[in-house]
Amino acid sequence: MTAISTDEVLRKILKRDCVIAVVGLSDKRYRPSYEAAAYMQQNGNRIVPLNSLLAATTVRGEPVHASLADARAALAAQGVEIGMVGVFRKSADLPPVADAAIKIAARSVWLQLGVVHGADAGKARAAGLDFVADRCVKIEHRRLFA
């Protein structure tokens, strides 16, 4: 299966999935993960930082979680669900992330520029998740909504 790429579907995902778990979010402002998360947060989305090396700290005012399962549990206590899992990791790191996204019942998985993984696209889509690969969430949001 291939990743989603039509503007109509991208718009739907970006409007619907406003709580974004950012896997691999850095605390360094110059990193693409930080820049994209900052942009999405400034445009009305809630970011949920995930980085096992930064767990128990905060990034952009949000607590950092070690895993999607940890983030889901913390947000469930607030009545909040993760809509999108945005991935800032290399393709080889994706299989456990895709499995975790399915397990927490996220609605979409978004892989950033240069990140693709066909097997996980098929698995996620078979589980009912929208799957976007090789696209920057910040660039696409700006292009579609600016």
Summary of the structure (lengths in Angstrom):
residues: 146
radius of gyration: 13.7
end to end distance: 30.2
largest distance: 37.5
contacts: 476
relative contact order: 0.21
helix: 42%
strand: 18%
